[in-house]
Amino acid sequence: MIRHIVLLTFADTATDAQIQAVEDGLSALPARLSQLQAYVIGRDLGLGEGNATFAVTADFATVDDYIVYRDDPEHRRVITECIRPILAGRTAAQYEI
């Protein structure tokens, strides 16, 4: 099993509507991608200073399933149209569980 984790930090100028568009776009992916074994997204609760703004955790049976998700046109659209315009920082990792 492959786990993919992403932490996104959005610019201070990001609006609630822009962050909601990210949330909405990412939330729609499980319905179109059967490769997602588990998928959890969410906004940071603001409990710690310096935290990222948003987190994504996705589990896949195989590396090939992860690549389908990574390269999916709708996923790419959400990244290009919703995430990148407000992105201040990103970190990610993929590992076996």
Jmol script that loads the backbone (N, CA, C; Angstrom):
load data "model"
ATOM      1  N   MET A   1       0.859  -1.170   0.000  1.00  0.00           N
ATOM      2  CA  MET A   1       0.000   0.000   0.000  1.00  0.00           C
ATOM      3  C   MET A   1       0.906   1.234   0.000  1.00  0.00           C
ATOM      4  N   ILE A   2       0.508   2.241  -0.761  1.00  0.00           N
ATOM      5  CA  ILE A   2       1.241   3.496  -0.874  1.00  0.00           C
ATOM      6  C   ILE A   2       0.422   4.606  -0.224  1.00  0.00           C
ATOM      7  N   ARG A   3       1.051   5.368   0.634  1.00  0.00           N
ATOM      8  CA  ARG A   3       0.404   6.542   1.236  1.00  0.00           C
ATOM      9  C   ARG A   3       1.057   7.791   0.671  1.00  0.00           C
ATOM     10  N   HIS A   4       0.214   8.730   0.277  1.00  0.00           N
ATOM     11  CA  HIS A   4       0.629  10.022  -0.277  1.00  0.00           C
ATOM     12  C   HIS A   4       0.121  11.101   0.676  1.00  0.00           C
ATOM     13  N   ILE A   5       1.033  11.920   1.153  1.00  0.00           N
ATOM     14  CA  ILE A   5       0.665  13.012   2.062  1.00  0.00           C
ATOM     15  C   ILE A   5       1.155  14.322   1.469  1.00  0.00           C
ATOM     16  N   VAL A   6       0.279  15.319   1.479  1.00  0.00           N
ATOM     17  CA  VAL A   6       0.638  16.660   0.998  1.00  0.00           C
ATOM     18  C   VAL A   6       0.212  17.673   2.042  1.00  0.00           C
ATOM     19  N   LEU A   7       1.098  18.610   2.341  1.00  0.00           N
ATOM     20  CA  LEU A   7       0.769  19.758   3.185  1.00  0.00           C
ATOM     21  C   LEU A   7       0.900  21.013   2.336  1.00  0.00           C
ATOM     22  N   LEU A   8      -0.177  21.767   2.279  1.00  0.00           N
ATOM     23  CA  LEU A   8      -0.221  22.991   1.483  1.00  0.00           C
ATOM     24  C   LEU A   8      -0.303  24.196   2.404  1.00  0.00           C
ATOM     25  N   THR A   9       0.495  25.191   2.116  1.00  0.00           N
ATOM     26  CA  THR A   9       0.397  26.468   2.814  1.00  0.00           C
ATOM     27  C   THR A   9      -0.071  27.484   1.794  1.00  0.00           C
ATOM     28  N   PHE A  10      -1.183  28.118   2.107  1.00  0.00           N
ATOM     29  CA  PHE A  10      -1.744  29.104   1.191  1.00  0.00           C
ATOM     30  C   PHE A  10      -1.293  30.507   1.582  1.00  0.00           C
ATOM     31  N   ALA A  11      -1.253  31.373   0.603  1.00  0.00           N
ATOM     32  CA  ALA A  11      -0.871  32.767   0.818  1.00  0.00           C
ATOM     33  C   ALA A  11      -1.841  33.420   1.795  1.00  0.00           C
ATOM     34  N   ASP A  12      -1.354  34.393   2.525  1.00  0.00           N
ATOM     35  CA  ASP A  12      -2.208  35.126   3.467  1.00  0.00           C
ATOM     36  C   ASP A  12      -3.380  35.796   2.764  1.00  0.00           C
ATOM     37  N   THR A  13      -3.229  36.054   1.479  1.00  0.00           N
ATOM     38  CA  THR A  13      -4.280  36.716   0.701  1.00  0.00           C
ATOM     39  C   THR A  13      -5.345  35.746   0.194  1.00  0.00           C
ATOM     40  N   ALA A  14      -5.160  34.450   0.401  1.00  0.00           N
ATOM     41  CA  ALA A  14      -6.151  33.463  -0.048  1.00  0.00           C
ATOM     42  C   ALA A  14      -7.472  33.696   0.667  1.00  0.00           C
ATOM     43  N   THR A  15      -8.528  33.711  -0.088  1.00  0.00           N
ATOM     44  CA  THR A  15      -9.855  33.939   0.490  1.00  0.00           C
ATOM     45  C   THR A  15     -10.496  32.617   0.888  1.00  0.00           C
ATOM     46  N   ASP A  16     -11.499  32.690   1.731  1.00  0.00           N
ATOM     47  CA  ASP A  16     -12.233  31.494   2.117  1.00  0.00           C
ATOM     48  C   ASP A  16     -12.849  30.834   0.888  1.00  0.00           C
ATOM     49  N   ALA A  17     -13.323  31.634  -0.068  1.00  0.00           N
ATOM     50  CA  ALA A  17     -13.910  31.083  -1.294  1.00  0.00           C
ATOM     51  C   ALA A  17     -12.871  30.314  -2.106  1.00  0.00           C
ATOM     52  N   GLN A  18     -11.653  30.814  -2.159  1.00  0.00           N
ATOM     53  CA  GLN A  18     -10.597  30.116  -2.888  1.00  0.00           C
ATOM     54  C   GLN A  18     -10.235  28.791  -2.206  1.00  0.00           C
ATOM     55  N   ILE A  19     -10.149  28.817  -0.899  1.00  0.00           N
ATOM     56  CA  ILE A  19      -9.841  27.580  -0.169  1.00  0.00           C
ATOM     57  C   ILE A  19     -10.997  26.598  -0.294  1.00  0.00           C
ATOM     58  N   GLN A  20     -12.212  27.095  -0.292  1.00  0.00           N
ATOM     59  CA  GLN A  20     -13.380  26.227  -0.482  1.00  0.00           C
ATOM     60  C   GLN A  20     -13.354  25.594  -1.868  1.00  0.00           C
ATOM     61  N   ALA A  21     -12.903  26.318  -2.878  1.00  0.00           N
ATOM     62  CA  ALA A  21     -12.789  25.761  -4.236  1.00  0.00           C
ATOM     63  C   ALA A  21     -11.786  24.612  -4.264  1.00  0.00           C
ATOM     64  N   VAL A  22     -10.689  24.741  -3.520  1.00  0.00           N
ATOM     65  CA  VAL A  22      -9.714  23.652  -3.401  1.00  0.00           C
ATOM     66  C   VAL A  22     -10.386  22.450  -2.748  1.00  0.00           C
ATOM     67  N   GLU A  23     -11.057  22.701  -1.644  1.00  0.00           N
ATOM     68  CA  GLU A  23     -11.734  21.635  -0.908  1.00  0.00           C
ATOM     69  C   GLU A  23     -12.776  20.933  -1.784  1.00  0.00           C
ATOM     70  N   ASP A  24     -13.570  21.707  -2.490  1.00  0.00           N
ATOM     71  CA  ASP A  24     -14.608  21.139  -3.351  1.00  0.00           C
ATOM     72  C   ASP A  24     -14.002  20.317  -4.487  1.00  0.00           C
ATOM     73  N   GLY A  25     -12.970  20.870  -5.110  1.00  0.00           N
ATOM     74  CA  GLY A  25     -12.334  20.165  -6.217  1.00  0.00           C
ATOM     75  C   GLY A  25     -11.706  18.855  -5.792  1.00  0.00           C
ATOM     76  N   LEU A  26     -10.977  18.878  -4.689  1.00  0.00           N
ATOM     77  CA  LEU A  26     -10.338  17.654  -4.204  1.00  0.00           C
ATOM     78  C   LEU A  26     -11.366  16.651  -3.690  1.00  0.00           C
ATOM     79  N   SER A  27     -12.427  17.132  -3.082  1.00  0.00           N
ATOM     80  CA  SER A  27     -13.466  16.242  -2.543  1.00  0.00           C
ATOM     81  C   SER A  27     -14.176  15.448  -3.634  1.00  0.00           C
ATOM     82  N   ALA A  28     -14.170  15.959  -4.848  1.00  0.00           N
ATOM     83  CA  ALA A  28     -14.851  15.281  -5.950  1.00  0.00           C
ATOM     84  C   ALA A  28     -14.023  14.140  -6.543  1.00  0.00           C
ATOM     85  N   LEU A  29     -12.746  14.070  -6.228  1.00  0.00           N
ATOM     86  CA  LEU A  29     -11.875  13.080  -6.862  1.00  0.00           C
ATOM     87  C   LEU A  29     -12.204  11.623  -6.520  1.00  0.00           C
ATOM     88  N   PRO A  30     -12.558  11.285  -5.296  1.00  0.00           N
ATOM     89  CA  PRO A  30     -12.852   9.866  -5.016  1.00  0.00           C
ATOM     90  C   PRO A  30     -13.977   9.285  -5.870  1.00  0.00           C
ATOM     91  N   ALA A  31     -14.930  10.085  -6.252  1.00  0.00           N
ATOM     92  CA  ALA A  31     -16.041   9.585  -7.062  1.00  0.00           C
ATOM     93  C   ALA A  31     -15.587   9.212  -8.477  1.00  0.00           C
ATOM     94  N   ARG A  32     -14.492   9.803  -8.929  1.00  0.00           N
ATOM     95  CA  ARG A  32     -14.024   9.520 -10.291  1.00  0.00           C
ATOM     96  C   ARG A  32     -12.817   8.605 -10.330  1.00  0.00           C
ATOM     97  N   LEU A  33     -12.164   8.394  -9.188  1.00  0.00           N
ATOM     98  CA  LEU A  33     -10.922   7.616  -9.171  1.00  0.00           C
ATOM     99  C   LEU A  33     -11.039   6.420  -8.229  1.00  0.00           C
ATOM    100  N   SER A  34     -11.336   5.280  -8.801  1.00  0.00           N
ATOM    101  CA  SER A  34     -11.475   4.067  -7.996  1.00  0.00           C
ATOM    102  C   SER A  34     -10.142   3.628  -7.386  1.00  0.00           C
ATOM    103  N   GLN A  35      -9.048   4.191  -7.855  1.00  0.00           N
ATOM    104  CA  GLN A  35      -7.723   3.849  -7.320  1.00  0.00           C
ATOM    105  C   GLN A  35      -7.530   4.350  -5.897  1.00  0.00           C
ATOM    106  N   LEU A  36      -8.311   5.300  -5.463  1.00  0.00           N
ATOM    107  CA  LEU A  36      -8.203   5.828  -4.107  1.00  0.00           C
ATOM    108  C   LEU A  36      -8.790   4.827  -3.109  1.00  0.00           C
ATOM    109  N   GLN A  37      -7.940   4.246  -2.288  1.00  0.00           N
ATOM    110  CA  GLN A  37      -8.382   3.305  -1.262  1.00  0.00           C
ATOM    111  C   GLN A  37      -8.908   4.047  -0.037  1.00  0.00           C
ATOM    112  N   ALA A  38      -8.273   5.165   0.268  1.00  0.00           N
ATOM    113  CA  ALA A  38      -8.699   6.048   1.357  1.00  0.00           C
ATOM    114  C   ALA A  38      -8.262   7.454   0.970  1.00  0.00           C
ATOM    115  N   TYR A  39      -9.062   8.436   1.355  1.00  0.00           N
ATOM    116  CA  TYR A  39      -8.770   9.814   0.948  1.00  0.00           C
ATOM    117  C   TYR A  39      -9.330  10.752   2.004  1.00  0.00           C
ATOM    118  N   VAL A  40      -8.457  11.497   2.645  1.00  0.00           N
ATOM    119  CA  VAL A  40      -8.878  12.426   3.694  1.00  0.00           C
ATOM    120  C   VAL A  40      -8.222  13.768   3.416  1.00  0.00           C
ATOM    121  N   ILE A  41      -9.027  14.815   3.397  1.00  0.00           N
ATOM    122  CA  ILE A  41      -8.517  16.166   3.201  1.00  0.00           C
ATOM    123  C   ILE A  41      -9.068  17.052   4.299  1.00  0.00           C
ATOM    124  N   GLY A  42      -8.396  18.155   4.570  1.00  0.00           N
ATOM    125  CA  GLY A  42      -8.948  19.064   5.561  1.00  0.00           C
ATOM    126  C   GLY A  42      -8.095  20.294   5.793  1.00  0.00           C
ATOM    127  N   ARG A  43      -8.776  21.314   6.272  1.00  0.00           N
ATOM    128  CA  ARG A  43      -8.119  22.567   6.644  1.00  0.00           C
ATOM    129  C   ARG A  43      -7.493  22.425   8.026  1.00  0.00           C
ATOM    130  N   ASP A  44      -6.349  23.071   8.189  1.00  0.00           N
ATOM    131  CA  ASP A  44      -5.709  23.086   9.495  1.00  0.00           C
ATOM    132  C   ASP A  44      -6.606  23.798  10.499  1.00  0.00           C
ATOM    133  N   LEU A  45      -6.616  23.330  11.719  1.00  0.00           N
ATOM    134  CA  LEU A  45      -7.450  23.913  12.771  1.00  0.00           C
ATOM    135  C   LEU A  45      -6.835  25.155  13.404  1.00  0.00           C
ATOM    136  N   GLY A  46      -5.592  25.454  13.045  1.00  0.00           N
ATOM    137  CA  GLY A  46      -4.955  26.646  13.593  1.00  0.00           C
ATOM    138  C   GLY A  46      -4.497  26.480  15.031  1.00  0.00           C
ATOM    139  N   LEU A  47      -4.225  25.261  15.436  1.00  0.00           N
ATOM    140  CA  LEU A  47      -3.836  25.007  16.822  1.00  0.00           C
ATOM    141  C   LEU A  47      -2.351  25.248  17.082  1.00  0.00           C
ATOM    142  N   GLY A  48      -1.569  25.334  16.004  1.00  0.00           N
ATOM    143  CA  GLY A  48      -0.138  25.555  16.160  1.00  0.00           C
ATOM    144  C   GLY A  48       0.362  26.604  15.189  1.00  0.00           C
ATOM    145  N   GLU A  49       1.172  27.505  15.675  1.00  0.00           N
ATOM    146  CA  GLU A  49       1.727  28.543  14.823  1.00  0.00           C
ATOM    147  C   GLU A  49       2.663  27.928  13.795  1.00  0.00           C
ATOM    148  N   GLY A  50       2.577  28.388  12.573  1.00  0.00           N
ATOM    149  CA  GLY A  50       3.444  27.906  11.512  1.00  0.00           C
ATOM    150  C   GLY A  50       2.950  26.653  10.804  1.00  0.00           C
ATOM    151  N   ASN A  51       1.788  26.154  11.183  1.00  0.00           N
ATOM    152  CA  ASN A  51       1.235  24.979  10.511  1.00  0.00           C
ATOM    153  C   ASN A  51       0.895  25.288   9.065  1.00  0.00           C
ATOM    154  N   ALA A  52       0.829  24.235   8.259  1.00  0.00           N
ATOM    155  CA  ALA A  52       0.313  24.361   6.900  1.00  0.00           C
ATOM    156  C   ALA A  52      -1.170  24.711   6.974  1.00  0.00           C
ATOM    157  N   THR A  53      -1.716  25.139   5.854  1.00  0.00           N
ATOM    158  CA  THR A  53      -3.124  25.535   5.787  1.00  0.00           C
ATOM    159  C   THR A  53      -4.048  24.359   5.535  1.00  0.00           C
ATOM    160  N   PHE A  54      -3.543  23.362   4.799  1.00  0.00           N
ATOM    161  CA  PHE A  54      -4.413  22.314   4.270  1.00  0.00           C
ATOM    162  C   PHE A  54      -3.620  21.013   4.145  1.00  0.00           C
ATOM    163  N   ALA A  55      -4.282  19.879   4.389  1.00  0.00           N
ATOM    164  CA  ALA A  55      -3.616  18.583   4.290  1.00  0.00           C
ATOM    165  C   ALA A  55      -4.420  17.624   3.422  1.00  0.00           C
ATOM    166  N   VAL A  56      -3.687  16.761   2.722  1.00  0.00           N
ATOM    167  CA  VAL A  56      -4.276  15.694   1.914  1.00  0.00           C
ATOM    168  C   VAL A  56      -3.549  14.399   2.258  1.00  0.00           C
ATOM    169  N   THR A  57      -4.317  13.355   2.541  1.00  0.00           N
ATOM    170  CA  THR A  57      -3.747  12.028   2.732  1.00  0.00           C
ATOM    171  C   THR A  57      -4.529  11.071   1.844  1.00  0.00           C
ATOM    172  N   ALA A  58      -3.790  10.322   1.018  1.00  0.00           N
ATOM    173  CA  ALA A  58      -4.425   9.387   0.088  1.00  0.00           C
ATOM    174  C   ALA A  58      -3.679   8.064   0.120  1.00  0.00           C
ATOM    175  N   ASP A  59      -4.433   6.974   0.105  1.00  0.00           N
ATOM    176  CA  ASP A  59      -3.850   5.635   0.087  1.00  0.00           C
ATOM    177  C   ASP A  59      -4.195   4.932  -1.216  1.00  0.00           C
ATOM    178  N   PHE A  60      -3.201   4.196  -1.746  1.00  0.00           N
ATOM    179  CA  PHE A  60      -3.336   3.488  -3.011  1.00  0.00           C
ATOM    180  C   PHE A  60      -2.794   2.078  -2.853  1.00  0.00           C
ATOM    181  N   ALA A  61      -3.364   1.137  -3.577  1.00  0.00           N
ATOM    182  CA  ALA A  61      -2.892  -0.245  -3.516  1.00  0.00           C
ATOM    183  C   ALA A  61      -1.511  -0.386  -4.142  1.00  0.00           C
ATOM    184  N   THR A  62      -1.242   0.387  -5.195  1.00  0.00           N
ATOM    185  CA  THR A  62       0.015   0.246  -5.942  1.00  0.00           C
ATOM    186  C   THR A  62       0.562   1.613  -6.344  1.00  0.00           C
ATOM    187  N   VAL A  63       1.811   1.613  -6.729  1.00  0.00           N
ATOM    188  CA  VAL A  63       2.419   2.838  -7.267  1.00  0.00           C
ATOM    189  C   VAL A  63       1.688   3.257  -8.542  1.00  0.00           C
ATOM    190  N   ASP A  64       1.319   2.300  -9.369  1.00  0.00           N
ATOM    191  CA  ASP A  64       0.594   2.625 -10.599  1.00  0.00           C
ATOM    192  C   ASP A  64      -0.724   3.335 -10.297  1.00  0.00           C
ATOM    193  N   ASP A  65      -1.421   2.913  -9.235  1.00  0.00           N
ATOM    194  CA  ASP A  65      -2.665   3.589  -8.850  1.00  0.00           C
ATOM    195  C   ASP A  65      -2.387   5.027  -8.426  1.00  0.00           C
ATOM    196  N   TYR A  66      -1.294   5.241  -7.702  1.00  0.00           N
ATOM    197  CA  TYR A  66      -0.912   6.608  -7.334  1.00  0.00           C
ATOM    198  C   TYR A  66      -0.655   7.444  -8.582  1.00  0.00           C
ATOM    199  N   ILE A  67       0.010   6.884  -9.562  1.00  0.00           N
ATOM    200  CA  ILE A  67       0.329   7.629 -10.782  1.00  0.00           C
ATOM    201  C   ILE A  67      -0.945   8.006 -11.537  1.00  0.00           C
ATOM    202  N   VAL A  68      -1.935   7.115 -11.549  1.00  0.00           N
ATOM    203  CA  VAL A  68      -3.228   7.453 -12.170  1.00  0.00           C
ATOM    204  C   VAL A  68      -3.819   8.679 -11.492  1.00  0.00           C
ATOM    205  N   TYR A  69      -3.823   8.695 -10.167  1.00  0.00           N
ATOM    206  CA  TYR A  69      -4.317   9.843  -9.394  1.00  0.00           C
ATOM    207  C   TYR A  69      -3.487  11.087  -9.702  1.00  0.00           C
ATOM    208  N   ARG A  70      -2.175  10.960  -9.625  1.00  0.00           N
ATOM    209  CA  ARG A  70      -1.284  12.103  -9.834  1.00  0.00           C
ATOM    210  C   ARG A  70      -1.517  12.756 -11.186  1.00  0.00           C
ATOM    211  N   ASP A  71      -1.736  11.931 -12.209  1.00  0.00           N
ATOM    212  CA  ASP A  71      -1.841  12.440 -13.569  1.00  0.00           C
ATOM    213  C   ASP A  71      -3.274  12.652 -14.043  1.00  0.00           C
ATOM    214  N   ASP A  72      -4.251  12.372 -13.206  1.00  0.00           N
ATOM    215  CA  ASP A  72      -5.655  12.525 -13.597  1.00  0.00           C
ATOM    216  C   ASP A  72      -5.944  13.955 -14.042  1.00  0.00           C
ATOM    217  N   PRO A  73      -6.603  14.149 -15.188  1.00  0.00           N
ATOM    218  CA  PRO A  73      -6.852  15.502 -15.703  1.00  0.00           C
ATOM    219  C   PRO A  73      -7.627  16.410 -14.739  1.00  0.00           C
ATOM    220  N   GLU A  74      -8.592  15.875 -14.031  1.00  0.00           N
ATOM    221  CA  GLU A  74      -9.353  16.708 -13.092  1.00  0.00           C
ATOM    222  C   GLU A  74      -8.488  17.088 -11.892  1.00  0.00           C
ATOM    223  N   HIS A  75      -7.683  16.161 -11.419  1.00  0.00           N
ATOM    224  CA  HIS A  75      -6.755  16.463 -10.337  1.00  0.00           C
ATOM    225  C   HIS A  75      -5.792  17.562 -10.781  1.00  0.00           C
ATOM    226  N   ARG A  76      -5.249  17.427 -11.981  1.00  0.00           N
ATOM    227  CA  ARG A  76      -4.327  18.437 -12.519  1.00  0.00           C
ATOM    228  C   ARG A  76      -5.022  19.791 -12.649  1.00  0.00           C
ATOM    229  N   ARG A  77      -6.311  19.790 -13.044  1.00  0.00           N
ATOM    230  CA  ARG A  77      -7.062  21.042 -13.179  1.00  0.00           C
ATOM    231  C   ARG A  77      -7.210  21.730 -11.823  1.00  0.00           C
ATOM    232  N   VAL A  78      -7.535  20.955 -10.798  1.00  0.00           N
ATOM    233  CA  VAL A  78      -7.678  21.536  -9.455  1.00  0.00           C
ATOM    234  C   VAL A  78      -6.350  22.151  -9.008  1.00  0.00           C
ATOM    235  N   ILE A  79      -5.268  21.449  -9.267  1.00  0.00           N
ATOM    236  CA  ILE A  79      -3.953  21.986  -8.901  1.00  0.00           C
ATOM    237  C   ILE A  79      -3.675  23.283  -9.645  1.00  0.00           C
ATOM    238  N   THR A  80      -3.869  23.273 -10.953  1.00  0.00           N
ATOM    239  CA  THR A  80      -3.538  24.431 -11.791  1.00  0.00           C
ATOM    240  C   THR A  80      -4.451  25.620 -11.528  1.00  0.00           C
ATOM    241  N   GLU A  81      -5.755  25.371 -11.461  1.00  0.00           N
ATOM    242  CA  GLU A  81      -6.719  26.470 -11.383  1.00  0.00           C
ATOM    243  C   GLU A  81      -7.037  26.919  -9.961  1.00  0.00           C
ATOM    244  N   CYS A  82      -6.979  26.018  -9.004  1.00  0.00           N
ATOM    245  CA  CYS A  82      -7.411  26.359  -7.645  1.00  0.00           C
ATOM    246  C   CYS A  82      -6.256  26.477  -6.650  1.00  0.00           C
ATOM    247  N   ILE A  83      -5.317  25.553  -6.723  1.00  0.00           N
ATOM    248  CA  ILE A  83      -4.248  25.521  -5.721  1.00  0.00           C
ATOM    249  C   ILE A  83      -3.117  26.485  -6.058  1.00  0.00           C
ATOM    250  N   ARG A  84      -2.556  26.368  -7.245  1.00  0.00           N
ATOM    251  CA  ARG A  84      -1.380  27.187  -7.580  1.00  0.00           C
ATOM    252  C   ARG A  84      -1.586  28.688  -7.419  1.00  0.00           C
ATOM    253  N   PRO A  85      -2.755  29.240  -7.769  1.00  0.00           N
ATOM    254  CA  PRO A  85      -2.915  30.697  -7.617  1.00  0.00           C
ATOM    255  C   PRO A  85      -2.800  31.202  -6.176  1.00  0.00           C
ATOM    256  N   ILE A  86      -3.009  30.319  -5.200  1.00  0.00           N
ATOM    257  CA  ILE A  86      -2.954  30.759  -3.800  1.00  0.00           C
ATOM    258  C   ILE A  86      -1.837  30.076  -3.012  1.00  0.00           C
ATOM    259  N   LEU A  87      -1.016  29.298  -3.690  1.00  0.00           N
ATOM    260  CA  LEU A  87      -0.010  28.485  -3.021  1.00  0.00           C
ATOM    261  C   LEU A  87       1.209  29.300  -2.600  1.00  0.00           C
ATOM    262  N   ALA A  88       1.556  29.174  -1.326  1.00  0.00           N
ATOM    263  CA  ALA A  88       2.780  29.791  -0.804  1.00  0.00           C
ATOM    264  C   ALA A  88       3.843  28.726  -0.525  1.00  0.00           C
ATOM    265  N   GLY A  89       3.419  27.489  -0.277  1.00  0.00           N
ATOM    266  CA  GLY A  89       4.368  26.420   0.001  1.00  0.00           C
ATOM    267  C   GLY A  89       3.695  25.061  -0.061  1.00  0.00           C
ATOM    268  N   ARG A  90       4.509  24.061  -0.425  1.00  0.00           N
ATOM    269  CA  ARG A  90       3.995  22.691  -0.537  1.00  0.00           C
ATOM    270  C   ARG A  90       5.102  21.726  -0.118  1.00  0.00           C
ATOM    271  N   THR A  91       4.706  20.691   0.585  1.00  0.00           N
ATOM    272  CA  THR A  91       5.618  19.586   0.863  1.00  0.00           C
ATOM    273  C   THR A  91       4.809  18.306   0.738  1.00  0.00           C
ATOM    274  N   ALA A  92       5.477  17.253   0.283  1.00  0.00           N
ATOM    275  CA  ALA A  92       4.765  15.994   0.063  1.00  0.00           C
ATOM    276  C   ALA A  92       5.703  14.820   0.286  1.00  0.00           C
ATOM    277  N   ALA A  93       5.101  13.658   0.510  1.00  0.00           N
ATOM    278  CA  ALA A  93       5.857  12.409   0.616  1.00  0.00           C
ATOM    279  C   ALA A  93       4.948  11.276   0.202  1.00  0.00           C
ATOM    280  N   GLN A  94       5.562  10.258  -0.382  1.00  0.00           N
ATOM    281  CA  GLN A  94       4.877   9.016  -0.690  1.00  0.00           C
ATOM    282  C   GLN A  94       5.711   7.908  -0.050  1.00  0.00           C
ATOM    283  N   TYR A  95       5.034   7.011   0.665  1.00  0.00           N
ATOM    284  CA  TYR A  95       5.760   5.922   1.333  1.00  0.00           C
ATOM    285  C   TYR A  95       4.876   4.692   1.433  1.00  0.00           C
ATOM    286  N   GLU A  96       5.520   3.566   1.677  1.00  0.00           N
ATOM    287  CA  GLU A  96       4.787   2.307   1.823  1.00  0.00           C
ATOM    288  C   GLU A  96       4.267   2.157   3.240  1.00  0.00           C
ATOM    289  N   ILE A  97       3.049   1.655   3.326  1.00  0.00           N
ATOM    290  CA  ILE A  97       2.479   1.368   4.639  1.00  0.00           C
ATOM    291  C   ILE A  97       2.099  -0.109   4.693  1.00  0.00           C
TER     292      ILE A  97
END
end "model"
wireframe off; spacefill off
backbone 0.3
color backbone group
